[in-house]
Amino acid sequence: LNPFGPLYPVDVCMKLRQVDPNDDTKIIDSSYQFVCGLLGVTVRELYYPNSADCTTGPVYARIVAAGEEAHCNSRKVCDHVTFRMYAEAQDECKPDNDNLYQELAFVTGCWNADNNQRSGQLTCSGTSFTLSEYNGANC
């Protein structure tokens, strides 16, 4: 989430396969998501270190947007695209890094920002995506 618009969707679980921060010889599956606060004025990122589907935990939460940036008024999952980014091998003494990944979800379509002074749009194809900024509303 950023001051430009609702870049990340809320209530969409994204997965991580990473080296365990407590034991670098183990790989763990974990997850994270962005959720609206109770009053809809903040967005929090929740991290679930022991759950690949955002159900067990969370143990880490931080506010990532507030006020007008939060975009929590509709309470529906926005159209979005999710992609998986794989890590490259960094150290042959650690677990097989070819299996490590992070999923990222981004809101697609057009949204207005800064009191309709600017707008943004994310479009995607099967192999790439493009984020465009516009001076003015409605892309």
N, CA, C and O of each residue as an XYZ file, in Angstrom:
556
protein
N       0.851     -1.163      0.000
C       0.000      0.000      0.000
C       0.897      1.226      0.000
O       1.949      1.236      0.639
N       0.491      2.229     -0.698
C       1.318      3.424     -0.783
C       0.425      4.631     -0.966
O      -0.775      4.474     -1.195
N       0.973      5.834     -0.872
C       0.132      7.015     -0.997
C      -0.461      7.168     -2.397
O      -1.372      7.972     -2.594
N       0.036      6.416     -3.357
C      -0.438      6.525     -4.731
C      -1.751      5.788     -4.945
O      -2.550      6.191     -5.791
N      -1.984      4.743     -4.215
C      -3.221      3.993     -4.410
C      -3.152      2.619     -3.783
O      -2.162      2.282     -3.134
N      -4.193      1.816     -3.968
C      -4.265      0.490     -3.337
C      -3.456     -0.541     -4.118
O      -4.029     -1.363     -4.833
N      -2.154     -0.506     -3.990
C      -1.303     -1.396     -4.775
C      -1.454     -2.858     -4.355
O      -1.495     -3.740     -5.212
N      -1.539     -3.130     -3.041
C      -1.678     -4.501     -2.545
C      -3.114     -4.754     -2.116
O      -3.701     -3.910     -1.439
N      -3.699     -5.892     -2.490
C      -5.071     -6.182     -2.057
C      -5.110     -6.611     -0.586
O      -4.148     -7.185     -0.074
N      -6.230     -6.327      0.085
C      -6.409     -6.805      1.459
C      -7.107     -8.156      1.428
O      -7.827     -8.485      0.485
N      -6.877     -8.927      2.482
C      -7.506    -10.242      2.662
C      -7.095    -11.265      1.604
O      -7.864    -12.178      1.305
N      -5.915    -11.131      1.041
C      -5.381    -12.114      0.092
C      -4.142    -12.731      0.736
O      -3.177    -12.025      1.031
N      -4.166    -14.026      0.951
C      -3.046    -14.716      1.575
C      -1.946    -14.978      0.546
O      -2.202    -15.515     -0.532
N      -0.716    -14.589      0.899
C       0.440    -14.806      0.031
C       1.434    -15.702      0.775
O       1.621    -15.572      1.985
N       2.060    -16.601      0.039
C       2.924    -17.612      0.655
C       4.396    -17.259      0.536
O       4.820    -16.537     -0.366
N       5.162    -17.796      1.484
C       6.622    -17.669      1.497
C       7.221    -19.038      1.777
O       6.713    -19.776      2.621
N       8.270    -19.374      1.092
C       9.112    -20.509      1.486
C      10.477    -19.894      1.708
O      11.088    -19.358      0.784
N      10.952    -19.976      2.950
C      12.170    -19.258      3.316
C      13.032    -20.065      4.278
O      12.587    -21.060      4.851
N      14.259    -19.623      4.441
C      15.146    -20.218      5.433
C      14.637    -19.794      6.807
O      14.337    -18.621      7.026
N      14.543    -20.729      7.716
C      14.073    -20.451      9.068
C      15.003    -19.426      9.716
O      16.208    -19.665      9.800
N      14.467    -18.280     10.181
C      15.335    -17.272     10.796
C      15.991    -17.753     12.085
O      16.977    -17.165     12.529
N      15.454    -18.821     12.697
C      16.036    -19.365     13.931
C      16.990    -20.527     13.699
O      17.727    -20.910     14.608
N      16.986    -21.099     12.484
C      17.855    -22.236     12.175
C      18.090    -22.267     10.669
O      17.247    -22.763      9.921
N      19.226    -21.742     10.220
C      19.462    -21.603      8.777
C      19.720    -22.917      8.049
O      20.086    -22.909      6.873
N      19.533    -24.055      8.737
C      19.618    -25.340      8.054
C      18.232    -25.865      7.682
O      18.118    -26.910      7.040
N      17.173    -25.142      8.085
C      15.797    -25.577      7.820
C      15.096    -24.589      6.898
O      15.397    -23.396      6.885
N      14.154    -25.121      6.130
C      13.282    -24.304      5.294
C      11.884    -24.368      5.890
O      11.412    -25.444      6.255
N      11.217    -23.217      5.992
C       9.858    -23.193      6.531
C       8.901    -22.587      5.503
O       9.284    -21.728      4.709
N       7.666    -23.046      5.534
C       6.604    -22.448      4.737
C       5.823    -21.514      5.656
O       5.375    -21.915      6.730
N       5.668    -20.278      5.225
C       4.943    -19.293      6.001
C       4.080    -18.473      5.055
O       4.043    -18.745      3.855
N       3.384    -17.470      5.586
C       2.494    -16.665      4.752
C       2.307    -15.294      5.373
O       2.691    -15.048      6.516
N       1.703    -14.405      4.586
C       1.406    -13.061      5.075
C       0.222    -12.502      4.295
O      -0.101    -12.979      3.207
N      -0.415    -11.491      4.863
C      -1.524    -10.832      4.193
C      -1.688     -9.428      4.757
O      -1.182     -9.110      5.833
N      -2.399     -8.605      4.018
C      -2.756     -7.271      4.465
C      -4.223     -7.309      4.847
O      -5.038     -7.862      4.109
N      -4.578     -6.727      5.995
C      -5.958     -6.720      6.471
C      -6.326     -5.319      6.938
O      -5.464     -4.554      7.371
N      -7.608     -4.990      6.848
C      -8.101     -3.707      7.340
C      -8.295     -3.790      8.848
O      -8.694     -4.828      9.377
N      -8.006     -2.680      9.538
C      -8.238     -2.590     10.974
C      -9.733     -2.539     11.272
O     -10.550     -2.439     10.357
N     -10.083     -2.606     12.536
C     -11.484     -2.677     12.947
C     -12.314     -1.496     12.463
O     -13.473     -1.679     12.090
N     -11.765     -0.311     12.458
C     -12.524      0.868     12.041
C     -12.324      1.201     10.570
O     -12.894      2.174     10.076
N     -11.531      0.417      9.870
C     -11.300      0.646      8.454
C     -10.429      1.845      8.147
O     -10.437      2.352      7.025
N      -9.676      2.304      9.137
C      -8.817      3.472      8.905
C      -7.338      3.100      8.847
O      -6.496      3.961      8.593
N      -7.020      1.852      9.074
C      -5.639      1.391      8.961
C      -5.603      0.066      8.215
O      -6.587     -0.673      8.188
N      -4.456     -0.227      7.610
C      -4.197     -1.532      7.013
C      -2.980     -2.092      7.729
O      -1.969     -1.408      7.892
N      -3.088     -3.336      8.152
C      -1.988     -4.001      8.832
C      -1.467     -5.147      7.974
O      -2.227     -5.794      7.253
N      -0.173     -5.390      8.058
C       0.430     -6.577      7.450
C       0.567     -7.611      8.550
O       1.156     -7.332      9.594
N       0.028     -8.805      8.327
C       0.127     -9.899      9.287
C       1.053    -10.960      8.723
O       0.940    -11.333      7.555
N       1.970    -11.449      9.552
C       2.923    -12.479      9.150
C       2.649    -13.738      9.959
O       2.534    -13.682     11.183
N       2.544    -14.878      9.273
C       2.249    -16.169      9.884
C       3.446    -17.101      9.652
O       3.497    -17.774      8.622
N       4.402    -17.158     10.574
C       5.625    -17.927     10.322
C       5.431    -19.440     10.292
O       6.273    -20.149      9.741
N       4.355    -19.946     10.864
C       4.149    -21.396     10.916
C       2.929    -21.844     10.128
O       2.380    -22.914     10.393
N       2.502    -21.042      9.167
C       1.288    -21.368      8.420
C       1.452    -20.943      6.964
O       1.786    -19.792      6.683
N       1.217    -21.867      6.046
C       1.313    -21.556      4.618
C       0.000    -21.016      4.070
O      -0.086    -20.694      2.886
N      -1.048    -20.911      4.933
C      -2.342    -20.452      4.440
C      -2.991    -19.390      5.326
O      -4.214    -19.252      5.333
N      -2.182    -18.643      6.070
C      -2.664    -17.518      6.890
C      -3.702    -17.930      7.925
O      -4.623    -17.163      8.206
N      -3.573    -19.128      8.499
C      -4.559    -19.565      9.479
C      -4.002    -19.713     10.885
O      -4.749    -19.513     11.843
N      -2.738    -20.050     11.061
C      -2.160    -20.258     12.381
C      -1.241    -19.094     12.713
O      -0.303    -18.821     11.963
N      -1.480    -18.425     13.784
C      -0.713    -17.223     14.124
C      -1.690    -16.071     14.189
O      -2.801    -16.283     14.676
N      -1.382    -14.914     13.755
C      -0.059    -14.450     13.339
C       0.789    -14.079     14.546
O       0.273    -13.950     15.656
N       2.074    -13.911     14.333
C       2.931    -13.476     15.426
C       3.525    -12.107     15.161
O       4.169    -11.536     16.041
N       3.325    -11.571     13.977
C       3.903    -10.280     13.645
C       2.854     -9.451     12.937
O       2.240     -9.921     11.979
N       2.639     -8.236     13.384
C       1.696     -7.339     12.731
C       2.264     -5.933     12.771
O       2.839     -5.515     13.776
N       2.100     -5.201     11.667
C       2.522     -3.804     11.647
C       1.561     -3.012     10.770
O       1.021     -3.531      9.793
N       1.355     -1.756     11.131
C       0.501     -0.880     10.342
C       1.293     -0.415      9.127
O       2.412      0.079      9.263
N       0.714     -0.573      7.940
C       1.403     -0.184      6.709
C       0.713      0.960      5.982
O       1.294      1.544      5.067
N      -0.524      1.294      6.372
C      -1.231      2.425      5.761
C      -2.289      2.905      6.737
O      -2.805      2.136      7.548
N      -2.606      4.201      6.643
C      -3.625      4.769      7.530
C      -4.370      5.872      6.801
O      -3.879      6.453      5.833
N      -5.575      6.144      7.297
C      -6.369      7.236      6.745
C      -6.753      6.996      5.299
O      -7.196      5.903      4.944
N      -6.586      8.013      4.461
C      -6.985      7.941      3.056
C      -6.234      6.856      2.287
O      -6.746      6.326      1.301
N      -5.023      6.525      2.735
C      -4.220      5.506      2.055
C      -4.761      4.104      2.271
O      -4.405      3.191      1.526
N      -5.609      3.909      3.269
C      -6.005      2.562      3.664
C      -6.927      1.873      2.658
O      -6.818      0.659      2.491
N      -7.816      2.579      1.989
C      -8.712      1.987      0.993
C      -9.466      0.783      1.555
O      -9.457     -0.293      0.957
N     -10.111      0.965      2.692
C     -10.829     -0.130      3.353
C     -12.334      0.036      3.305
O     -13.034     -0.654      4.046
N     -12.859      0.902      2.484
C     -14.280      1.180      2.547
C     -15.160      0.155      1.847
O     -16.351      0.097      2.151
N     -14.651     -0.647      0.938
C     -15.540     -1.556      0.218
C     -15.649     -2.938      0.864
O     -16.648     -3.630      0.664
N     -14.643     -3.349      1.632
C     -14.618     -4.657      2.285
C     -14.779     -5.809      1.311
O     -15.333     -6.844      1.682
N     -14.314     -5.665      0.077
C     -14.325     -6.773     -0.874
C     -12.901     -6.951     -1.398
O     -12.105     -6.012     -1.381
N     -12.592     -8.133     -1.851
C     -11.276     -8.395     -2.410
C     -11.225     -7.788     -3.807
O     -12.047     -8.109     -4.666
N     -10.253     -6.910     -4.025
C     -10.102     -6.260     -5.335
C      -9.611     -7.276     -6.368
O      -9.013     -8.295     -6.023
N      -9.876     -6.976     -7.635
C      -9.254     -7.777     -8.687
C      -7.749     -7.633     -8.532
O      -7.234     -6.536     -8.318
N      -7.061     -8.746     -8.641
C      -5.619     -8.711     -8.410
C      -4.943     -9.841     -9.175
O      -5.590    -10.767     -9.663
N      -3.641     -9.738     -9.261
C      -2.816    -10.779     -9.860
C      -1.786    -11.192     -8.805
O      -1.236    -10.344     -8.102
N      -1.533    -12.482     -8.702
C      -0.530    -13.002     -7.771
C       0.566    -13.688     -8.572
O       0.288    -14.497     -9.457
N       1.797    -13.362     -8.259
C       2.890    -14.068     -8.913
C       3.884    -14.538     -7.874
O       3.915    -14.030     -6.753
N       4.689    -15.502     -8.247
C       5.663    -16.114     -7.340
C       7.059    -15.767     -7.819
O       7.403    -15.976     -8.983
N       7.858    -15.234     -6.906
C       9.226    -14.828     -7.200
C      10.170    -15.818     -6.492
O      10.134    -15.957     -5.270
N      11.001    -16.493     -7.271
C      11.927    -17.478     -6.711
C      13.281    -16.841     -6.428
O      13.735    -15.965     -7.165
N      13.929    -17.300     -5.337
C      15.245    -16.801     -4.960
C      16.319    -17.584     -5.701
O      16.137    -18.761     -6.016
N      17.421    -16.934     -5.971
C      18.564    -17.609     -6.574
C      19.458    -18.160     -5.469
O      19.454    -17.647     -4.350
N      20.217    -19.196     -5.778
C      21.128    -19.777     -4.796
C      22.189    -18.757     -4.414
O      22.834    -18.171     -5.283
N      22.370    -18.544     -3.109
C      23.342    -17.580     -2.606
C      24.562    -18.271     -1.978
O      25.682    -17.768     -2.053
N      24.325    -19.411     -1.370
C      25.373    -20.055     -0.591
C      25.141    -21.560     -0.659
O      24.093    -22.042     -0.229
N      26.106    -22.306     -1.193
C      25.893    -23.739     -1.331
C      25.927    -24.487     -0.009
O      25.643    -25.684      0.020
N      26.270    -23.809      1.097
C      26.259    -24.449      2.409
C      24.887    -24.388      3.073
O      24.686    -25.010      4.116
N      23.960    -23.669      2.505
C      22.615    -23.526      3.081
C      21.645    -24.423      2.322
O      22.027    -25.038      1.326
N      20.401    -24.507      2.775
C      19.423    -25.365      2.077
C      19.258    -24.976      0.612
O      19.673    -23.895      0.193
N      18.657    -25.855     -0.146
C      18.478    -25.656     -1.576
C      17.643    -24.409     -1.850
O      16.417    -24.444     -1.740
N      18.302    -23.311     -2.207
C      17.613    -22.042     -2.424
C      16.742    -22.039     -3.671
O      15.933    -21.127     -3.841
N      16.880    -23.034     -4.552
C      16.029    -23.080     -5.736
C      14.560    -23.220     -5.358
O      13.679    -22.866     -6.142
N      14.291    -23.733     -4.160
C      12.917    -23.921     -3.717
C      12.344    -22.730     -2.964
O      11.148    -22.713     -2.671
N      13.168    -21.727     -2.639
C      12.691    -20.585     -1.864
C      11.916    -19.634     -2.771
O      12.304    -19.402     -3.916
N      10.817    -19.083     -2.251
C      10.025    -18.152     -3.046
C       9.227    -17.224     -2.153
O       9.095    -17.449     -0.950
N       8.700    -16.180     -2.762
C       7.751    -15.282     -2.120
C       6.660    -14.966     -3.130
O       6.946    -14.643     -4.283
N       5.410    -15.061     -2.694
C       4.305    -14.658     -3.545
C       3.984    -13.193     -3.281
O       4.044    -12.724     -2.144
N       3.644    -12.482     -4.345
C       3.260    -11.075     -4.264
C       1.945    -10.909     -5.002
O       1.772    -11.455     -6.092
N       1.023    -10.166     -4.424
C      -0.258     -9.880     -5.072
C      -0.386     -8.379     -5.255
O      -0.066     -7.611     -4.348
N      -0.850     -7.957     -6.421
C      -1.037     -6.543     -6.720
C      -2.443     -6.328     -7.266
O      -2.964     -7.154     -8.014
N      -3.053     -5.200     -6.879
C      -4.372     -4.823     -7.391
C      -4.239     -4.476     -8.868
O      -3.307     -3.772     -9.258
N      -5.158     -4.960     -9.687
C      -5.153     -4.640    -11.121
C      -6.245     -3.616    -11.418
O      -7.114     -3.360    -10.585
N      -6.189     -3.046    -12.592
C      -7.190     -2.070    -13.002
C      -6.748     -0.657    -12.690
O      -5.572     -0.415    -12.417
N      -7.680      0.276    -12.728
C      -7.417      1.700    -12.536
C      -7.939      2.148    -11.177
O      -9.019      1.730    -10.761
N      -7.189      2.987    -10.488
C      -7.643      3.583     -9.246
C      -7.213      5.041     -9.203
O      -6.194      5.421     -9.780
N      -8.008      5.852     -8.508
C      -7.709      7.272     -8.355
C      -7.023      7.514     -7.019
O      -7.249      6.785     -6.053
N      -6.180      8.547     -6.972
C      -5.432      8.885     -5.763
C      -5.313     10.397     -5.645
O      -5.612     11.138     -6.581
N      -4.867     10.836     -4.471
C      -4.627     12.267     -4.225
C      -5.823     13.121     -4.618
O      -5.693     14.057     -5.407
N      -7.002     12.792     -4.059
C      -8.231     13.546     -4.350
C      -8.486     13.692     -5.842
O      -8.824     14.776     -6.318
N      -8.325     12.612     -6.568
C      -8.543     12.554     -8.023
C      -7.584     13.437     -8.828
O      -7.864     13.774     -9.978
N      -6.471     13.802     -8.229
C      -5.454     14.558     -8.960
C      -4.542     13.639     -9.749
O      -3.929     14.061    -10.729
N      -4.449     12.388     -9.329
C      -3.622     11.394    -10.013
C      -4.387     10.083    -10.072
O      -5.386      9.901     -9.376
N      -3.913      9.182    -10.902
C      -4.482      7.844    -10.965
C      -3.383      6.860    -11.351
O      -2.315      7.251    -11.821
N      -3.663      5.595    -11.147
C      -2.702      4.553    -11.484
C      -3.417      3.350    -12.055
O      -4.617      3.160    -11.855
N      -2.651      2.541    -12.772
C      -3.244      1.366    -13.396
C      -2.191      0.274    -13.498
O      -1.060      0.517    -13.919
N      -2.582     -0.931    -13.104
C      -1.726     -2.099    -13.253
C      -2.384     -3.008    -14.272
O      -3.533     -3.413    -14.102
N      -1.662     -3.327    -15.323
C      -2.139     -4.273    -16.329
C      -1.150     -5.424    -16.393
O       0.026     -5.264    -16.065
N      -1.629     -6.575    -16.813
C      -0.718     -7.710    -16.879
C      -1.072     -8.610    -18.053
O      -2.197     -8.623    -18.553
N      -0.052     -9.364    -18.470
C      -0.229    -10.389    -19.487
C       0.288    -11.689    -18.885
O       0.572    -11.747    -17.688
N       0.409    -12.708    -19.684
C       0.909    -13.982    -19.176
C       2.361    -13.956    -18.751
O       2.802    -14.838    -18.014
N       3.123    -12.951    -19.205
C       4.557    -12.942    -18.914
C       5.065    -11.664    -18.254
O       6.221    -11.621    -17.833
N       4.243    -10.626    -18.150
C       4.736     -9.380    -17.561
C       3.587     -8.535    -17.030
O       2.420     -8.813    -17.303
N       3.932     -7.493    -16.264
C       2.932     -6.531    -15.829
C       3.515     -5.135    -15.930
O       4.732     -4.952    -15.899
N       2.629     -4.145    -16.052
C       3.039     -2.756    -16.201
C       2.241     -1.904    -15.221
O       1.015     -2.001    -15.166
N       2.931     -1.071    -14.450
C       2.306     -0.122    -13.541
C       2.479      1.261    -14.145
O       3.604      1.718    -14.345
N       1.363      1.933    -14.436
C       1.398      3.256    -15.066
C       0.809      4.298    -14.131
O      -0.165      4.026    -13.430
N       1.397      5.491    -14.116
C       0.893      6.638    -13.353
C       0.362      7.667    -14.325
O       0.910      7.845    -15.412
N      -0.723      8.356    -13.928
C      -1.322      9.385    -14.765
C      -1.553     10.651    -13.950
O      -1.913     10.567    -12.776
N      -1.354     11.810    -14.545
C      -1.721     13.082    -13.943
C      -3.180     13.311    -14.270
O      -3.516     13.654    -15.403
N      -4.056     13.127    -13.290
C      -5.491     13.240    -13.502
C      -6.186     11.947    -13.153
O      -5.543     10.911    -12.988
N      -7.492     12.005    -13.040
C      -8.292     10.858    -12.625
C      -8.589      9.912    -13.782
O      -8.468     10.280    -14.950
N      -8.976      8.701    -13.442
C      -9.520      7.695    -14.364
C      -8.564      7.197    -15.450
O      -9.005      6.735    -16.502
N      -7.287      7.287    -15.203
C      -6.252      6.712    -16.073
C      -6.346      7.209    -17.496
O      -5.544      6.814    -18.342
